[in-house]
């Protein structure tokens, strides 16, 4: 059943809707939090994570990749959540070795012993896209052989359809969905994850990173044996080591955790803030530590790209934080596409300044809990109130940074990002504007910016009433009584409510005829509701244009 498209889509979409409703009702029932509420919240999250893990290990495909990402967020996710999803990195179910070895022979067009002196009976690692076997070439070289999982391309394409439905629901019914361009995000996900299905591209990515870090004493990229690689098979140098988060292994071999964390931090900075490709899936399973402390980077299937212009904007934004120039920070956020026109820049500047100053002046863990909660509440209100969006091209950059942050937090819980970042920022300041001028000149120039920006600020102040009026109109439209469409909504919702239980029953009983029939009725209900919603939106748009 897990290879059936209707079944996969029904299970994924149902689970997503279930989780969203559970979280919504929990927050509705618990407007104020105490110790008991926190415990109840953790129990709910643990239950959801357990259900997700079971479903992901059963369905595999894109479900495992999403779960692996969530399991790395040690910086924000509860510990119970991380424990439940830990298996998604190490215990992805393997398939019959005969099937994988059959794929290998088919790709090579030769029997295994034509190239290999030996190959392991079972995979030594199993991931969402491929499995890794240990082998030895006829020349005696030990290699890792990565073989794509059977039918994984069809499974991933089906999961993309489910993801498209999930993103549509998110865009239509959640506040978060209205803050991002879900269509562009979907396109970016399909492109980046779809590239993982082509091992030729992964080989070229790995070779690019080899050239990029060839002179490093801290990192190592395994050698690819191009003559044995195909679209579904990768053959690379065998590496001995453990996951970088294996703290007992590091202690056993006297490896400095703080230095290791600093090296990983530098690796991320070199990628994420410089023009070019970056490793978009740097979870703990893809970063090994050798006995000598050298860091081995694996799996270059998921790789993103950052342009020269975006890299420069990110650097200038960080310089703005260092130079206490929050107008520069806001300008660069707008340049990067995070702020839409007419955002209240003054309010954003004030919030950023207060938040950063509090972080620099004290350890957040030592602050009064009520003060910390007020800060985060202010930030959430700003995000909700201001026209802020997440550009799709930064989805995987943010994902890579988030995963890296989680790994670093595990390796060194006391890591000081500001201290590690100081040398990097100072180097940027020295090289500011392609070497033109010293740090002092740069500081002087940036100090004069407020004076130079007076005409622009005056113009924004004069335009403020117009912005306020347009915002009031938008609020009025959001609150407009759309009763002429309510009966249409009600009819399709009723039809959906009747048919959905039969879909769940069919999935549970694995009854195909009932599944297709009930899914068709449910699909008709959803399409009908979507049509009413489309007409509703067009009516609202026309009303806005004429007002």
HELIX and SHEET records of a PDB file:
HELIX    1   1 UNK A    5  UNK A   29  1                                  25    
HELIX    2   2 UNK A   35  UNK A   59  1                                  25    
HELIX    3   3 UNK A   62  UNK A   71  1                                  10    
HELIX    4   4 UNK A   79  UNK A   85  1                                   7    
HELIX    5   5 UNK A   87  UNK A   90  1                                   4    
HELIX    6   6 UNK A   97  UNK A  108  1                                  12    
HELIX    7   7 UNK A  112  UNK A  114  5                                   3    
HELIX    8   8 UNK A  152  UNK A  173  1                                  22    
HELIX    9   9 UNK A  175  UNK A  178  1                                   4    
HELIX   10  10 UNK A  182  UNK A  195  1                                  14    
HELIX   11  11 UNK A  199  UNK A  212  1                                  14    
HELIX   12  12 UNK A  226  UNK A  228  5                                   3    
HELIX   13  13 UNK A  247  UNK A  252  1                                   6    
HELIX   14  14 UNK A  257  UNK A  272  1                                  16    
HELIX   15  15 UNK A  284  UNK A  286  5                                   3    
HELIX   16  16 UNK A  308  UNK A  322  1                                  15    
HELIX   17  17 UNK A  326  UNK A  336  1                                  11    
HELIX   18  18 UNK A  345  UNK A  361  1                                  17    
HELIX   19  19 UNK A  364  UNK A  366  5                                   3    
HELIX   20  20 UNK A  369  UNK A  385  1                                  17    
HELIX   21  21 UNK A  392  UNK A  394  5                                   3    
HELIX   22  22 UNK A  395  UNK A  411  1                                  17    
HELIX   23  23 UNK A  417  UNK A  430  1                                  14    
HELIX   24  24 UNK A  432  UNK A  435  1                                   4    
HELIX   25  25 UNK A  439  UNK A  452  1                                  14    
HELIX   26  26 UNK A  454  UNK A  478  1                                  25    
HELIX   27  27 UNK A  483  UNK A  485  5                                   3    
HELIX   28  28 UNK A  486  UNK A  509  1                                  24    
HELIX   29  29 UNK A  512  UNK A  546  1                                  35    
SHEET    1   A 3 UNK A 116  UNK A 119  0                                        
SHEET    2   A 3 UNK A 130  UNK A 137 -1                                        
SHEET    3   A 3 UNK A 125  UNK A 126 -1                                        
SHEET    1   B 4 UNK A 116  UNK A 119  0                                        
SHEET    2   B 4 UNK A 130  UNK A 137 -1                                        
SHEET    3   B 4 UNK A 142  UNK A 148 -1                                        
SHEET    4   B 4 UNK A 233  UNK A 237 -1                                        
SHEET    1   C 4 UNK A 219  UNK A 221  0                                        
SHEET    2   C 4 UNK A 295  UNK A 297  1                                        
SHEET    3   C 4 UNK A 287  UNK A 289 -1                                        
SHEET    4   C 4 UNK A 242  UNK A 243 -1                                        
SHEET    1   D 2 UNK A 276  UNK A 279  0                                        
SHEET    2   D 2 UNK A 303  UNK A 306 -1                                        
END                                                                             
